[in-house]
Amino acid sequence: MARRKRKEIPELKGNWLTTYGDMVTLLLTFFVFLYSFSNIDVQKFQKMIYSFQSAIGVLPGGIMGIPGEEISAGGQPVAPSQSMASNAMRAQKVHEMIMKVLEAEELTEGVVVRVEERGIVISIMDGILFPTGSIDLYPSAKRLIYKIGQIIKELPSQISVEGHTDNVPLRGGPYKDNLGLSAMRAASVGSYLSEVGVDPKRIRTVGYGSSRPLVPNDTDEHRRINRRVDIVILSDVGY
C-alpha cells in the first residue's frame, strides 16, 4: 500500500520583522497612555474628592467615604489632611444643627435639607416664607432665617440664595412674571441673612422662575413643592 504523502505546511509569506515592529509600536503607545493617565495633579484631585465627601457627609445615616482613609492617585497613596477630615465633621455638625432648628420650629414638613455635589441645600417652601404674590417675609419666617443665619454666619462657605416658582403665570401684581418674583424673593431672604449677621460679601442671590422645578408642575401639590427659596451652603466644588 502506498504511503500517504505528508501535507505540506504552507510557507509563511511576508517579513516577520514587520509584524514584530508593529507589535512594539502598539506596546509603546499603550505605555504612553498609561503614563499620561498617571500624571494627575494630586492636590487638586484630593481637594475635589474631599470637598465632595464633605457634602456627602451630611446625609442621614453617616458619611460616604471615611475621613482618614487613603486615596490612591496616580498609583501613589494620598493620606487626607486633618483639615479635610475636620471639614467633613463640620458639615455633619451643620446638618445636625439645621435639623434641630427645623424640629424646634416644627417645620420638618415644609423645609427639606438635601445634598448635591455643589453643597448643602435648604429648600424652604414659599408658603412658609411669604404671603401669596408678596416678597415680605412672615415674622415666623424671619425667626427661621435668623436661626439658620446664626449657624451659617460662622462658616467660611459662600452662600447662594435661589428663588423658584411654579409654571403658573402671574395675574396682576407688581411683578411682570415668575422670574421677577423669584428674583425679588431670593433678594429678600438674602437681605435678611445679611441683617442677621451673615457677611453680605458671601451672599449671592438669583431668581430661576419656573426653570428648575424639583418635580413636574402637573398637580397642585407638585406646584407647591416647586415654589420655594433655596439657601445653598456651597462646597468648594460647587462654587
DOMAR-93658 format. One line per 5 residues: number of its first residue (from 0); for each residue x, y, z of N, C-alpha, C. Coordinates in steps of 0.02 Angstrom, whole numbers. Each point is the difference from the previous one (the first is absolute). Layout:
<rs>
NUM) X:Y:Z:X:Y:Z:X:Y:Z | ...
</rs>
This chain:
<rs>
0) 43:-59:0:-43:59:0:45:62:0 | -16:46:-43:42:60:-5:-12:45:60 | 54:30:26:-7:47:56:-33:65:-24 | -40:27:47:-29:65:-16:54:54:7 | -3:43:-45:48:55:3:-18:48:56
5) 52:18:40:-12:48:54:-19:68:-30 | -53:29:32:-22:66:-24:55:50:9 | 10:37:-52:51:50:4:-24:61:40 | 44:25:43:-17:60:39:8:61:-44 | -53:39:-6:5:59:-44:55:47:23
10) 35:25:-46:56:44:16:-27:69:21 | 26:25:56:-21:65:24:29:53:-45 | -44:44:-20:21:54:-44:4:65:39 | 41:43:-20:7:64:33:60:1:46 | 18:60:21:59:9:42:-21:1:73
15) 26:-48:41:-20:-3:71:23:61:39 | 51:34:-24:24:59:35:-53:57:-2 | -39:1:-54:-53:51:-5:-52:-10:54 | -22:-64:10:-49:-16:52:28:17:69 | 63:-17:12:31:14:64:3:75:13
20) 16:38:-51:4:73:7:-67:30:17 | -53:-25:-32:-68:25:16:-18:-13:72 | 17:-60:24:-15:-18:69:36:46:49 | 63:13:-12:39:44:44:-30:71:0 | -21:23:-58:-30:67:-4:-64:4:41
25) -42:-52:-5:-62:-2:39:14:-1:74 | 50:-39:21:18:-3:71:24:69:25 | 40:33:-41:26:66:19:-58:49:9 | -48:-1:-48:-58:44:4:-40:-14:64 | -8:-64:15:-38:-20:60:32:28:63
30) 66:-5:6:33:24:61:2:76:3 | 0:33:-58:-5:73:1:-67:22:28 | -54:-35:-21:-66:15:28:-2:-11:75 | 29:-55:23:1:-13:72:36:55:37 | 55:23:-28:39:52:34:-39:66:2
35) -35:15:-56:-38:63:-1:-56:-1:51 | -33:-58:10:-53:-5:50:27:6:71 | 63:-18:9:28:2:68:20:70:21 | 4:46:-48:21:68:17:-60:42:23 | -25:-14:60:-57:35:28:26:51:51
40) -29:59:-1:17:49:52:-29:-25:65 | 41:-29:42:-23:-34:60:-37:47:46 | 26:61:9:-32:46:47:-70:20:-23 | -7:14:-66:-67:18:-25:-47:-59:4 | 24:-59:-17:-41:-60:3:-24:-13:72
45) 47:6:47:-17:-12:70:-51:52:25 | 12:63:-19:-46:53:21:-70:-12:-27 | -5:-19:-63:-65:-12:-31:-36:-57:36 | 36:-55:12:-31:-59:32:-26:18:69 | 41:34:40:-21:13:69:-50:56:6
50) 0:47:-48:-53:50:0:-67:-34:-11 | -1:-46:-47:-61:-37:-15:-20:-43:60 | 50:-33:32:-15:-43:57:-26:41:59 | 26:62:6:-25:42:54:-74:13:-8 | -22:11:-62:-71:10:-12:-39:-64:12
55) 25:-56:-24:-35:-63:9:-4:-18:73 | 47:24:41:1:-18:70:-61:22:38 | -40:46:-27:-59:22:37:-61:-42:-15 | 6:-49:-40:-57:-44:-14:-19:-37:63 | -65:-7:16:-20:-41:56:26:-71:-9
60) 25:-28:53:25:-68:-4:75:-4:-2 | 35:57:0:73:-3:5:36:28:-60 | 65:-7:2:44:30:-51:18:-52:-52 | -3:20:-63:22:-41:-56:72:17:-14 | 45:-47:10:71:16:-6:24:23:68
65) 38:-40:35:18:14:69:62:43:3 | -2:58:31:59:40:7:54:-39:37 | 60:3:-25:54:-39:30:23:-57:-44 | -44:-22:-46:21:-53:-46:43:31:-55 | 43:-41:-29:43:24:-53:-34:-5:-68
70) 17:46:-44:-24:-2:-69:60:-12:-44 | -8:-42:-50:55:-13:-46:-7:44:-60 | 50:41:-13:0:44:-59:65:-9:-37 | -4:-21:-62:60:-10:-39:44:-55:28 | -31:-49:33:38:-56:26:32:14:67
75) -7:62:26:30:18:64:-54:12:51 | 5:-31:60:-50:12:52:4:72:25 | -58:31:7:-3:69:24:-40:1:64 | 30:19:55:-35:2:64:-33:68:8 | -64:2:17:-35:64:9:28:38:59
80) 0:66:-5:25:42:54:-52:5:54 | 22:25:58:-46:9:56:-55:50:-17 | 17:52:-40:-49:51:-17:-56:-29:-42 | 16:-46:-45:-52:-31:-42:-46:-43:43 | 30:-37:46:-42:-42:44:-44:44:43
85) 27:57:24:-40:44:42:-57:33:-39 | 11:11:-66:-53:28:-43:-61:-46:-2 | 13:-65:-6:-55:-49:-2:-37:0:66 | 38:3:55:-31:0:66:-40:64:11 | 26:56:-26:-36:63:7:-65:-1:-39
90) 1:-30:-61:-60:-5:-40:-53:-41:36 | 21:-55:31:-46:-42:38:-31:41:57 | 41:40:33:-24:41:55:-50:52:-24 | 14:31:-58:-47:50:-28:-67:-32:-14 | 1:-59:-29:-63:-36:-15:-40:-12:64
95) 33:-22:52:-34:-14:64:-30:64:29 | 37:55:-5:-25:63:28:-61:25:-38 | 2:-6:-67:-57:22:-41:-61:-43:16 | 9:-65:6:-56:-44:16:-31:16:68 | 42:19:48:-26:19:66:-43:63:-4
100) 23:48:-42:-39:61:-10:-68:-17:-30 | -1:-42:-51:-63:-18:-34:-47:-37:48 | 27:-43:41:-41:-36:48:-29:47:52 | 41:48:23:-24:49:50:-55:44:-29 | 5:16:-64:-50:42:-33:-58:-41:-29
105) 4:-66:9:-50:-46:-27:-10:11:-75 | 57:3:-35:-1:12:-72:32:-56:-40 | 3:-59:28:30:-56:-36:-41:-20:-61 | -63:20:-3:-43:-15:-57:10:51:-57 | 12:62:17:3:53:-51:70:20:-21
110) 50:-29:32:69:16:-17:37:-66:-12 | 36:-3:-55:37:-62:-17:74:18:-5 | 42:-40:34:72:8:-5:27:-58:-42 | 32:16:-55:26:-52:-43:72:16:-20 | 33:-49:-27:71:8:-18:8:-9:-75
115) 35:48:-30:19:-4:-70:76:6:-4 | 27:-12:-58:72:6:-7:25:70:17 | -42:50:-12:21:69:12:-4:21:73 | -34:-39:42:-3:18:71:-64:-22:33 | -13:30:60:-60:-14:39:-55:48:-22
120) -58:-28:-17:-56:41:-25:-57:-2:51 | -20:58:24:-57:6:46:-58:29:-41 | -49:-41:-17:-57:21:-41:-58:18:46 | -22:63:-3:-55:24:42:-58:17:-46 | -58:-32:11:-58:14:-42:-24:71:10
125) -24:30:-55:-17:71:3:-57:15:47 | -44:-48:12:-56:11:46:22:12:71 | 59:-23:18:29:11:66:31:70:4 | 23:24:-58:38:63:-1:-42:62:-14 | -46:-4:-49:-33:60:-25:-75:-10:-7
130) -38:55:6:-70:-2:-23:-1:-8:-76 | -56:-21:-27:-6:-12:-72:17:63:-40 | 46:-8:-48:19:55:-44:42:55:32 | 21:-10:63:37:51:36:73:-18:7 | 41:50:16:71:-13:16:15:18:73
135) -52:16:39:9:19:70:-2:-63:44 | 52:-12:37:6:-60:41:-49:2:59 | -31:-58:13:-39:-8:61:46:8:61 | -26:23:57:41:2:61:29:-69:18 | -39:-52:-9:25:-67:15:56:-20:-48
140) -3:24:-62:53:-14:-49:64:36:20 | -7:61:25:59:37:23:33:-37:58 | -40:-28:44:29:-37:56:39:-61:-25 | -29:-35:-49:34:-59:-28:65:20:-35 | -3:53:-41:60:22:-36:53:25:48
145) -23:33:54:48:23:50:39:-59:29 | -35:-53:18:33:-58:30:46:-35:-49 | -21:-4:-63:45:-29:-51:61:45:-9 | -12:65:0:55:48:-8:52:-6:55 | -21:-13:62:47:-6:55:45:-61:-9
150) -25:-50:-36:41:-60:-13:50:14:-56 | -25:28:-56:43:5:-59:46:60:1 | -13:49:44:43:59:0:71:-16:26 | 7:-54:37:65:-19:25:40:-43:-49 | -32:-19:-55:33:-43:-49:38:41:-51
155) 53:-28:-31:36:36:-52:-32:-4:-69 | -51:-41:-7:-29:-15:-65:-37:59:-30 | -2:3:-67:-43:47:-36:-72:-25:5 | -47:48:-1:-71:-16:6:-37:23:-63 | -38:-45:-30:-41:17:-57:-74:-4:20
160) -36:55:-8:-72:1:15:-37:2:-66 | -42:-51:-12:-29:-10:-66:-77:-5:4 | -33:44:-37:-73:0:0:-28:-42:-57 | -55:-36:14:-32:-43:-49:-76:8:4 | -34:-9:-56:-73:2:-3:-26:-61:-37
165) -67:-6:-3:-30:-50:-44:-7:31:-69 | -37:-34:-45:-6:25:-69:-65:36:-14 | -38:18:53:-63:36:-10:16:74:-8 | -22:31:-56:15:71:-11:-31:44:54 | 34:55:15:-26:47:50:-60:37:-28
170) -46:16:44:-59:40:-20:0:64:40 | 23:53:-30:3:64:34:59:2:49 | 0:53:41:54:8:49:57:40:-30 | 48:18:42:55:43:-22:53:-34:-43 | -3:-66:-4:52:-37:-36:-27:-26:-66
175) 36:11:-53:-24:-17:-67:-5:-75:-11 | 46:-38:30:1:-72:-12:31:-37:59 | 0:-66:-5:26:-42:55:75:11:11 | 36:14:-54:72:11:7:14:60:45 | -38:54:-12:9:60:42:-19:-13:72
180) -55:-36:11:-22:-15:68:52:-43:36 | 25:-51:-34:48:-45:32:65:38:18 | 21:46:-43:61:38:13:-10:46:61 | -57:31:5:-13:45:56:-7:-39:66 | -29:-59:-3:-5:-41:61:69:-24:23
185) 43:-19:-47:68:-20:18:36:59:31 | -9:60:-29:33:60:26:-26:16:71 | -64:-11:12:-29:13:66:31:-46:53 | 7:-64:-17:31:-47:48:74:16:9 | 35:14:-56:71:17:5:12:62:41
190) -43:51:-9:7:62:37:-10:-12:75 | -48:-43:17:-11:-13:71:57:-41:31 | 29:-46:-38:59:-36:24:56:50:16 | 7:50:-42:51:51:12:-16:39:64 | -64:17:10:-21:37:59:16:-38:64
195) -4:-66:-1:9:-40:61:73:-21:9 | 46:26:-41:70:-11:14:41:-37:-50 | -31:-26:-55:39:-34:-51:34:53:-44 | 65:-8:-11:37:48:-40:-30:6:-70 | -24:60:-20:-31:8:-66:47:-17:-58
200) 66:3:12:47:-18:-53:-3:-74:-16 | -27:-40:47:-4:-72:-11:-66:-20:-32 | -46:47:-8:-68:-16:-23:-9:21:-72 | -28:-46:-40:-23:19:-67:-73:-22:-5 | -40:38:-36:-71:-16:-8:-17:-5:-74
205) -45:-46:-17:-19:-10:-70:-71:-26:-2 | -37:19:-52:-68:-26:-11:-2:-45:-61 | -27:-59:7:-4:-47:-55:-71:-7:-27 | -49:33:30:-68:-8:-23:-22:-73:3 | -29:-24:-55:-24:-69:-3:48:-46:-37
210) 62:24:-13:45:-38:-44:34:-59:34 | -2:-4:67:34:-55:35:-47:-34:51 | -52:-31:-25:-47:-33:47:31:-63:32 | -21:-14:61:21:-63:32:-40:-59:-26 | -64:14:-15:-46:-51:-25:-41:31:-57
215) -31:-40:-43:-41:28:-54:-57:43:28 | -15:55:-34:-55:44:20:-67:-27:-24 | -17:-60:20:-60:-32:-27:-57:-7:51 | 13:17:63:-53:-2:51:10:60:47 | -52:15:38:5:55:48:54:-13:51
220) 6:-63:23:51:-17:49:70:8:-28 | 9:-20:-62:66:7:-31:18:73:-11 | -50:40:-20:14:72:-8:17:32:67 | -31:-23:53:16:26:67:72:-16:18 | 23:-59:-17:69:-21:15:50:43:-39
225) -17:16:-62:46:38:-43:5:73:19 | -51:27:34:3:69:23:41:3:64 | 61:23:-6:46:-6:57:57:51:-6 | 36:8:55:64:35:-1:52:-48:28 | 54:-9:-37:55:-43:22:56:42:29
230) 22:-18:60:61:28:29:53:-54:-8 | 51:14:-40:50:-50:-17:67:18:33 | 25:-45:42:67:8:29:47:-35:-48 | 36:40:-39:38:-27:-56:65:-33:23 | 14:-57:-30:64:-33:10:51:30:-47
235) 64:-20:8:52:25:-45:-14:-21:-72 | -26:-63:-9:-15:-25:-67:-57:38:-31 | -52:15:40:-60:29:-28:4:74:-15 | 50:35:28:2:73:-9:33:20:-65
</rs>
